[in-house]
Structure formats: C-alpha cells, structure tokens
Amino acid sequence: MYYQYLSPERIKGFENYKYSAIDTSPLSNYVMHPFWNHVVKLVPKWLAPNVLTFTGFLLTLLNAILLAIYDYNFSASSDLDQTTPPVPRWVWLVCAINHFLAHTLDGIDGKHARRTKSSGPLGELMDHGLDSWAALFMPTCMYSVFGCGEYSCTQLRVFFILWSVHLCFIFSHWEKYNTGVLYLPWGYDISQMVLLAAFLTTYFKSYLFWKFTIPILNIGSGEVIEILIYAGTFAMSLPVSLYNIYCAYKKGELKQASLWEAMRPLVPILLLFLSTTIWAVFSPTNILLNDARVFYWLVGTVFSNIACRLIVSQMSSTRCEAFNWLFYPIGLALLYIFSCPHHSRTEVQIAWALLILSILAHIHYGVCVVQQMCRHFKIHCFSLRKDEKD
C-alpha cells in the first residue's frame, strides 16, 4: 500500500538540494577513482545509474545469503576437526567476484549519472540508503572468514564490531547533517580492499590460513581485524567528524541552531544501541549463542531504517526524527522476554518475527519514498526516460 512518507517541506527541500562531498583518501583518489574513470566508459549510456547502484547492493546481499546457507552459525571456519563442514572453496571465489563488482558499481554509479546528465537527489538517496543496509552484510561476511573459534571473536564481540561499522557510517551523515558537506571516510575503500583480500586468500589458501596468532600481542587473526575496525571508527572517523563540525561552528556555518538539534540524529542510534545491547548481554537464553545471525540482521535492518530517515532529513534540510516507530515492537518484545520465562526457541522466534517486520517496514519505506520522489520530479527510478512536466 502506497504511503507518502515525505512531507511537502521535505519534497521542497529536495528541490533545492545540491550534492557536496569531499574525498581526501589517498587510496580513493590515486587508485580507485582512476580505475573507475576507465570502467565507467564501458557502461552503455542508455543504462540508468540506479540500475548500477541496486545491482551492486544485490551482489552484496547475494554474498550474505550464500554464507548464511553454508555457514549460518559462523562455525564452518572455526571447527579445526571439520566435524562441521567448511564453506566450499568456490563460495569464497564467488564472494570475491561479487564483492569486487559491488564495490566497482558503487564507485561508478555517480560518475555514470554525471556522464548521462541524470544526477539528482534520488540517485544519492538510493546510493547512501542501500549502503546503510550493506553495512550489515559486509562485516558478517568477514566474520564467516574467521569463524567464532580460538583465533577470532565471540558472537558478542562481533555484535560490537557490527556496531562499530554502523557508527562509522552514521558519523559521516551526522556530520553532513550539521555541516552540509559529506566528508567521505578513509576507511571505506580500505575496508573494501581488506574484505576482497580476505575472500581471495581464503579461496586460494583455505580458511586454515587464518589460524594463527600474533606472537608479541598473543591475539588471533580475527582479533587483529577487530582492532583495526575499532581504530578506523574511534581513532579516525569520529575525531574527523567532530573536528569538521567544530570548524563549521567556528566559521558560523553550522546548520543546526542548538546543541540539542545538532545531537538529535544520534538519539535513535543511542536508543537502538542500548536496547539491543541489553538484549544481547542479558538475554535469558543467550540469543547470540542460539541464533546470532538473525540478531545481527535485525539490528542492521533497524539501523538502516534510522540511517535512511537521517539521510532524507539532511538532504532536504529538515529536522531529523528522534524516534523510530520500530522501537515499539522491540520494546514490547524485550518486556516479554525479560518478564516471562520461556525456552530459547521462543526468544529466537521473537527475533525472527521482529526481523521480518523490520524488513517489510524498511522495504515499504524505501519503495514509497522512491515512488514519491519519482512522481514529484517526473522521472523513473530504473530508466533515463522522463515524463513531461505539467
């Protein structure tokens, strides 16, 4: 059922929107962009840029589904005795190819839009909106490389790794909400290359290659990745975002009028983090041990919905939402889980119900917003054809 999520104020804001981004990453500027500038010339000019964007997301989703089939419990790369069948080697090669293509398509969609003179707010919204959902799938795919055994991390620690990736994503858009400029994080392209290398290495060397520890630090290979992810978020992304917001404040260019308005986008993120952390840590039946994947996907889907609404607000220069309605079913579920004794299967079923609800709600939001923007701007999402304006 079609619903108009965008208010007239937000539609008006999209009409006045102009893309503003700064990318200072050496890897991006000296390696990736020159490569993408050549690749984009291979794309037919009749193909809509949003087709590239959506295809890239589907390839990332395909990797997540493949690894869910062959390694649902993140144990296939953990069992050195191989009582659990390892992920077939061809899966790692498929994941590497899909990941490379997805990263390339994500890099050329904007270039192709400028090449076909079809740049607009819808393309950017789709690009960043789908990236917010892909932020869930990439770290969970990485977790399948290392597994949950001796040389890697527990399910709870992976939950916090996932949150670190989410925070890295949200900091840049929170920064843009306050400054009007999207400062692209250095860690994005680096993380893409690391994941590609992990897939290829696992294909050529097998998952046993990663079963080692760093002698001096006495930490496993998976824990090294954990440290690097935290460093990227809290030593690079957050300080840079805070600095850029501070600079905008000193220059009198801050878009928000008060500290509360500036911090408002972080409120639903904090609520989601606190509620899901309480559930993960104090789960009566240990939900992460019984079904970590459904829990990660639930958190990532709700996060993406929150992030998409923030992206809509910052692109339309309107006030962002401080509360997401999906907190209501999550809150009721937590109340039931912690107040009524039940079997672990019941808790997992509740998580699955919340995940299905969140996916349907998120898809409905995305489809309706895209339809509303297409109708307003007289364009088509997956075609360069334009309708005649009234």
Disulfide bonds with the S-S distance in Angstrom:
none
